[in-house]
Amino acid sequence: MSGSGRKKLRGGLKSVFRFIISAGIIFGVFFAIGIGVAAYIDKNTSAEPVLSEAVQEKEEEIATPLDINGPRINILALGVDMRNGEEHSRSDVMILASIDPDLKKVALVSIPRDTQVTLKGSEEKICAANFYGGPEYAVSTVENLMGIKIDHYILADFQAFENIIDIIGGVTIDIPQRMYKPSEGINLQPGEQQLLNGHDALAYVRFRDYATGDIERTQHQQMFLTALAEEMLKPLNIIKLPSIAKEVNKHLQTDMSVGTILKLASWVPFFSKDSIAAQTLPGYFHDIRDAHGTLLNSFWIADAAKAKTLVSTMFTGEEVAVFQPAAEVNQNVTAAARQNTVVSGNNSNRQ
């Protein structure tokens, strides 16, 4: 194979491996998708020499493509709705993925976008971290919140999500209630086993007008990930992986090297659907009202103590209640944020 041809093939493989990790981590099923990709690549004999070269070039980062030993790797996945002219945008989806190769388990922590954190000296919602300082700032914010070292990040535009769903022919899932928010293009009718195209699938995972707002939304997102995994494993969709990889590569930003991607990809066969533990960051709602009782803002206050042990707890198989009593939560709220506030158990007006 010529040097230019080999370079092109290597670029294609890099896109495929980026798909394995980016799409999989973001949707919580990287290993399920990867099994299909691995099978696809194994059938492509011309890819083997290039794969070996890529591994050799990064051998300081990965001893062997089948090395399943090593420390946990923590990856922050961000889903954003990038607008024209924006350098950074607010994240609408934030998932911390912790992958333990020894335990052969993955812990996925959904972090509500309304989680209160300190950004640039003021109390803000965590979704603004990427807007203020890009994915690196989002990483450091989550590190402070959860007391955990994050090794890498993946940021993907929602356009990739929408296009990928269309490429695989849609995802079938139950719609539990009327989902209607015309300002965001959301208009779904309730019903069982509905086939959603890219536009409607994005509407499903972004809808927030539930009794418990963003908390219930994260639960529906986790349900969607399961449905997506099942769809991705269909043989008809495995042959579409090159098209999906090309689409993802156009909307993906990550700090992972090829060596890291190859290492994670090599772990894929050792995991299964049962390897996943999914959890929403525990805490409680905190409403800010003026002197007249008008709701000004609403935050999710994470339980600081439980947040810092959550990933380790999940790896033991234990579950932590999402809703925690306000009195028991180790609050990290400034005096300014406490003024004229009401901690309310009424979950109406969640936007």
C-alpha positions as CSV (number, residue, x, y, z in Angstrom):
1,M,0.0,0.0,0.0
2,S,1.3,3.5,-0.9
3,G,2.2,6.0,1.8
4,S,-0.8,8.2,0.9
5,G,-3.2,5.3,0.8
6,R,-1.9,4.1,4.2
7,K,-2.3,7.6,5.6
8,K,-5.9,7.7,4.3
9,L,-6.8,4.3,5.8
10,R,-5.2,5.3,9.1
11,G,-7.3,8.5,9.2
12,G,-10.4,6.3,8.5
13,L,-9.5,4.0,11.3
14,K,-9.0,6.9,13.7
15,S,-12.5,8.1,12.8
16,V,-13.9,4.7,13.5
17,F,-12.1,4.4,16.9
18,R,-13.2,7.9,17.8
19,F,-16.7,6.7,17.1
20,I,-16.3,3.7,19.3
21,I,-15.3,5.9,22.3
22,S,-17.2,9.2,21.6
23,A,-20.6,7.9,20.6
24,G,-20.4,5.0,23.0
25,I,-19.4,7.0,26.1
26,I,-21.8,9.8,25.4
27,F,-24.7,7.3,25.0
28,G,-23.4,4.9,27.6
29,V,-22.9,1.9,25.3
30,F,-19.4,2.3,24.0
31,F,-18.6,-1.4,24.4
32,A,-21.7,-2.6,22.8
33,I,-21.1,-0.5,19.7
34,G,-17.4,-1.4,19.8
35,I,-18.0,-5.1,19.6
36,G,-19.7,-4.5,16.3
37,V,-16.9,-2.2,15.1
38,A,-14.3,-4.7,16.1
39,A,-16.0,-7.4,14.1
40,Y,-16.3,-5.1,11.1
41,I,-12.6,-4.2,11.2
42,D,-11.5,-7.9,11.7
43,K,-13.1,-8.7,8.3
44,N,-11.2,-5.9,6.7
45,T,-7.8,-7.6,6.3
46,S,-6.2,-4.5,4.7
47,A,-6.7,-2.6,8.0
48,E,-4.5,-4.9,10.1
49,P,-1.1,-3.5,9.1
50,V,-2.2,0.0,9.7
51,L,-3.8,-0.9,13.0
52,S,-0.4,-2.5,14.1
53,E,1.5,0.6,13.0
54,A,-0.8,2.9,15.0
55,V,-0.3,0.8,18.1
56,Q,3.5,0.8,17.6
57,E,3.5,4.6,17.2
58,K,1.8,4.9,20.6
59,E,3.4,1.9,22.4
60,E,4.4,4.2,25.2
61,E,0.7,4.6,26.0
62,I,-0.5,1.1,25.3
63,A,1.6,-2.0,25.9
64,T,-0.7,-4.2,23.8
65,P,-4.0,-3.7,22.1
66,L,-5.5,-6.5,24.2
67,D,-4.2,-5.1,27.6
68,I,-7.2,-5.1,29.9
69,N,-5.3,-4.3,33.0
70,G,-4.6,-0.8,34.4
71,P,-6.1,1.9,36.5
72,R,-9.6,3.3,36.0
73,I,-10.1,5.9,33.3
74,N,-12.5,8.7,33.9
75,I,-14.0,10.5,30.9
76,L,-16.3,13.5,30.9
77,A,-18.8,13.4,28.0
78,L,-20.5,16.7,27.0
79,G,-23.4,17.1,24.6
80,V,-23.8,20.7,23.3
81,D,-26.0,22.6,21.0
82,M,-23.5,24.7,19.2
83,R,-25.0,27.9,17.7
84,N,-23.5,29.9,14.8
85,G,-20.8,32.3,16.0
86,E,-20.3,30.7,19.4
87,E,-16.8,29.6,20.4
88,H,-18.3,27.6,23.2
89,S,-21.9,26.8,24.2
90,R,-23.6,25.5,27.3
91,S,-23.7,21.8,27.7
92,D,-27.2,20.2,27.7
93,V,-25.9,16.7,28.6
94,M,-23.0,16.0,31.0
95,I,-22.0,12.4,31.8
96,L,-19.0,11.2,33.8
97,A,-17.9,7.8,32.6
98,S,-15.6,5.8,34.9
99,I,-14.2,2.7,33.2
100,D,-12.5,0.0,35.4
101,P,-10.7,-2.6,33.4
102,D,-10.0,-4.8,36.4
103,L,-13.6,-5.0,37.5
104,K,-14.8,-4.9,33.9
105,K,-17.4,-2.3,34.9
106,V,-18.5,1.1,33.8
107,A,-20.0,3.7,36.1
108,L,-22.0,6.4,34.3
109,V,-23.0,9.5,36.4
110,S,-25.5,11.8,34.8
111,I,-24.9,15.3,36.2
112,P,-28.0,17.5,36.0
113,R,-27.4,20.7,34.0
114,D,-28.9,22.8,36.8
115,T,-26.3,21.6,39.4
116,Q,-25.1,24.6,41.3
117,V,-21.4,25.2,41.2
118,T,-19.1,28.2,41.6
119,L,-17.9,29.5,38.2
120,K,-15.7,32.5,37.9
121,G,-16.5,33.5,41.5
122,S,-20.3,33.3,41.3
123,E,-22.9,30.6,41.8
124,E,-24.0,29.2,38.4
125,K,-25.5,26.2,36.8
126,I,-22.9,23.6,35.8
127,C,-24.0,23.7,32.2
128,A,-22.4,27.1,31.9
129,A,-18.9,25.8,32.6
130,N,-18.2,24.8,29.0
131,F,-19.6,28.3,27.9
132,Y,-17.2,30.1,30.2
133,G,-14.0,28.1,29.6
134,G,-14.6,25.3,27.2
135,P,-14.3,21.5,28.0
136,E,-11.2,21.9,30.0
137,Y,-13.0,24.2,32.4
138,A,-16.0,21.8,32.5
139,V,-13.5,19.1,33.5
140,S,-12.0,21.0,36.3
141,T,-15.4,22.0,37.6
142,V,-16.6,18.4,37.7
143,E,-13.3,17.4,39.4
144,N,-13.9,19.9,42.2
145,L,-17.6,18.8,42.5
146,M,-16.9,15.1,42.7
147,G,-13.4,14.9,44.1
148,I,-12.2,12.8,41.2
149,K,-9.5,13.1,38.6
150,I,-10.8,13.2,35.1
151,D,-8.4,11.9,32.5
152,H,-10.1,13.0,29.2
153,Y,-13.1,14.7,27.8
154,I,-15.3,14.2,24.7
155,L,-17.5,17.0,23.4
156,A,-20.0,16.4,20.6
157,D,-22.6,18.6,18.9
158,F,-26.2,17.5,18.9
159,Q,-26.2,17.7,15.2
160,A,-24.1,14.5,15.2
161,F,-26.6,12.8,17.5
162,E,-29.5,13.7,15.2
163,N,-27.8,12.6,12.0
164,I,-26.6,9.3,13.5
165,I,-30.1,8.4,14.5
166,D,-31.3,9.1,11.0
167,I,-28.5,7.0,9.5
168,I,-29.4,3.9,11.6
169,G,-33.1,4.3,10.7
170,G,-34.4,5.6,14.0
171,V,-34.7,4.3,17.6
172,T,-37.9,2.7,19.0
173,I,-38.9,3.7,22.6
174,D,-42.0,4.3,24.7
175,I,-43.1,8.0,25.0
176,P,-44.6,8.2,28.6
177,Q,-46.4,11.5,28.2
178,R,-47.1,14.4,25.9
179,M,-43.9,16.2,25.2
180,Y,-44.5,19.7,23.8
181,K,-42.2,22.7,23.8
182,P,-42.5,24.5,20.4
183,S,-39.8,26.9,21.2
184,E,-37.3,24.0,21.1
185,G,-39.0,22.1,18.3
186,I,-40.4,19.4,20.7
187,N,-43.8,17.9,19.8
188,L,-44.2,14.2,20.7
189,Q,-47.4,12.3,21.4
190,P,-47.5,9.6,24.2
191,G,-47.5,6.0,23.1
192,E,-45.6,2.7,23.3
193,Q,-42.8,1.6,21.0
194,Q,-42.7,4.6,18.8
195,L,-40.0,4.9,16.1
196,L,-38.2,8.2,16.5
197,N,-36.2,9.8,13.8
198,G,-33.1,12.0,14.6
199,H,-35.2,15.2,15.2
200,D,-37.7,13.5,17.5
201,A,-35.0,11.4,19.3
202,L,-33.2,14.6,20.2
203,A,-36.5,16.1,21.3
204,Y,-37.0,13.1,23.6
205,V,-33.6,13.4,25.3
206,R,-33.8,17.2,25.7
207,F,-37.4,17.5,27.0
208,R,-37.4,18.8,30.6
209,D,-40.9,19.7,31.6
210,Y,-41.5,16.8,34.0
211,A,-42.6,17.0,37.6
212,T,-39.0,16.7,38.7
213,G,-37.5,18.6,35.8
214,D,-33.9,17.7,34.9
215,I,-33.8,14.7,37.2
216,E,-36.5,12.8,35.4
217,R,-35.0,13.8,32.1
218,T,-31.7,12.1,33.0
219,Q,-33.7,8.9,33.8
220,H,-35.3,9.1,30.3
221,Q,-31.9,9.7,28.7
222,Q,-30.6,6.5,30.4
223,M,-33.6,4.6,29.0
224,F,-32.9,6.0,25.6
225,L,-29.2,4.8,25.8
226,T,-30.4,1.3,26.3
227,A,-32.7,1.5,23.3
228,L,-29.9,3.0,21.2
229,A,-27.5,0.1,22.2
230,E,-30.0,-2.5,21.1
231,E,-30.5,-0.6,17.8
232,M,-26.8,-0.3,17.2
233,L,-26.2,-4.0,17.6
234,K,-28.4,-4.9,14.7
235,P,-26.4,-6.4,11.8
236,L,-27.9,-3.9,9.4
237,N,-26.5,-1.0,11.4
238,I,-23.0,-2.6,11.9
239,I,-22.4,-2.2,8.1
240,K,-23.3,1.5,8.5
241,L,-20.5,2.2,10.9
242,P,-18.2,3.9,8.4
243,S,-20.9,6.4,7.6
244,I,-21.6,6.9,11.3
245,A,-17.9,7.4,12.1
246,K,-17.6,10.0,9.3
247,E,-20.6,11.9,10.7
248,V,-19.3,11.8,14.3
249,N,-15.8,13.0,13.3
250,K,-17.3,16.2,11.9
251,H,-18.9,17.1,15.2
252,L,-16.4,15.7,17.7
253,Q,-13.8,17.3,20.0
254,T,-11.6,15.3,22.3
255,D,-8.2,15.4,24.0
256,M,-7.7,11.6,23.7
257,S,-4.7,10.4,21.6
258,V,-4.9,7.6,19.1
259,G,-3.1,5.4,21.6
260,T,-5.7,6.0,24.3
261,I,-8.5,5.4,21.9
262,L,-6.9,2.1,20.7
263,K,-6.5,1.0,24.3
264,L,-10.1,1.7,25.2
265,A,-11.2,0.0,22.0
266,S,-9.2,-3.1,22.9
267,W,-11.1,-3.4,26.2
268,V,-14.5,-3.6,24.4
269,P,-14.8,-7.4,24.1
270,F,-14.4,-7.7,27.9
271,F,-17.5,-5.7,28.7
272,S,-21.2,-6.4,28.3
273,K,-24.5,-4.6,28.7
274,D,-24.6,-5.8,32.3
275,S,-21.3,-4.0,33.0
276,I,-23.0,-0.7,33.2
277,A,-24.1,1.0,36.4
278,A,-26.0,4.3,35.8
279,Q,-26.8,6.9,38.4
280,T,-27.9,10.5,38.6
281,L,-25.9,12.8,40.9
282,P,-27.8,12.8,44.3
283,G,-29.0,16.0,45.8
284,Y,-32.1,18.2,46.1
285,F,-33.9,21.2,44.5
286,H,-33.1,24.7,45.6
287,D,-35.4,27.5,44.5
288,I,-34.4,31.1,44.6
289,R,-37.3,33.5,45.0
290,D,-37.7,37.2,45.5
291,A,-39.4,38.9,48.5
292,H,-42.8,38.4,46.8
293,G,-42.3,34.6,46.3
294,T,-41.7,34.8,42.6
295,L,-39.4,32.1,41.4
296,L,-36.2,33.6,40.0
297,N,-34.1,30.5,39.5
298,S,-33.8,26.9,40.4
299,F,-30.8,24.8,41.1
300,W,-29.9,21.2,41.8
301,I,-27.8,21.1,45.0
302,A,-25.5,18.1,44.9
303,D,-24.9,16.2,48.1
304,A,-21.2,17.1,48.4
305,A,-20.3,14.1,50.6
306,K,-22.1,11.5,48.5
307,A,-20.8,13.1,45.2
308,K,-17.2,12.4,46.3
309,T,-17.8,8.7,46.9
310,L,-20.4,8.1,44.3
311,V,-18.3,6.4,41.7
312,S,-16.6,4.1,44.2
313,T,-20.0,3.2,45.6
314,M,-21.4,2.4,42.2
315,F,-18.6,0.0,41.5
316,T,-19.6,-2.0,44.6
317,G,-23.1,-2.4,43.1
318,E,-24.8,-0.1,45.6
319,E,-27.4,2.4,44.6
320,V,-27.7,5.9,46.1
321,A,-31.1,7.6,46.3
322,V,-31.2,10.5,43.9
323,F,-33.4,12.7,46.1
324,Q,-31.7,13.5,49.4
325,P,-33.2,15.4,52.3
326,A,-32.0,19.0,52.2
327,A,-31.1,19.0,55.9
328,E,-28.7,16.1,55.4
329,V,-27.0,17.5,52.3
330,N,-23.6,19.1,52.9
331,Q,-24.5,22.4,51.3
332,N,-21.9,24.5,49.6
333,V,-24.0,27.6,48.9
334,T,-22.6,31.1,49.5
335,A,-24.4,33.7,51.7
336,A,-25.3,35.7,48.6
337,A,-27.1,32.7,47.1
338,R,-29.0,32.0,50.4
339,Q,-30.5,35.5,50.5
340,N,-34.2,35.6,49.6
341,T,-34.2,31.8,48.8
342,V,-36.8,29.2,49.5
343,V,-35.9,25.5,49.4
344,S,-39.1,24.1,48.0
345,G,-40.3,20.5,47.8
346,N,-42.7,21.8,45.1
347,N,-41.2,20.8,41.8
348,S,-43.5,22.9,39.6
349,N,-42.0,25.5,37.2
350,R,-39.0,23.3,36.4
351,Q,-37.7,24.5,33.1
